[in-house]
């Protein structure tokens, strides 16, 4: 499902960084316990605040922040399958449970809703509303 690509960009957990050759993002954070982060408002909020430039980022948060725009533009073509799956989980959670946090991130990374429009079909197929 292509909606995975937009989810990857906002996953906050599927932390990736571009390798110098730009072929794939690093997979060194693919084993992050996404469920543990989603169960903690404090941890999840720290990732959100990192992306928004409100707080200092952890190493994995900074790597995500560094590639977020590229992941959106390229439909996450450099993401691993694990990163895509983690992204689905995280974004579904945000849209269903932390909508205001999602809106904050979207306001910074997609203020004109270009990506929302790009992924409209996938969003609808996923049963999500933006």
PyMOL commands that set and color helices and strands:
alter all, ss='L'
color gray80, all
select helices_A, chain A and resi 3-10+34-38+41-51+59-73+81-97+99-109+114-118+120-125
alter helices_A, ss='H'
color red, helices_A
deselect
rebuild
show_as cartoon
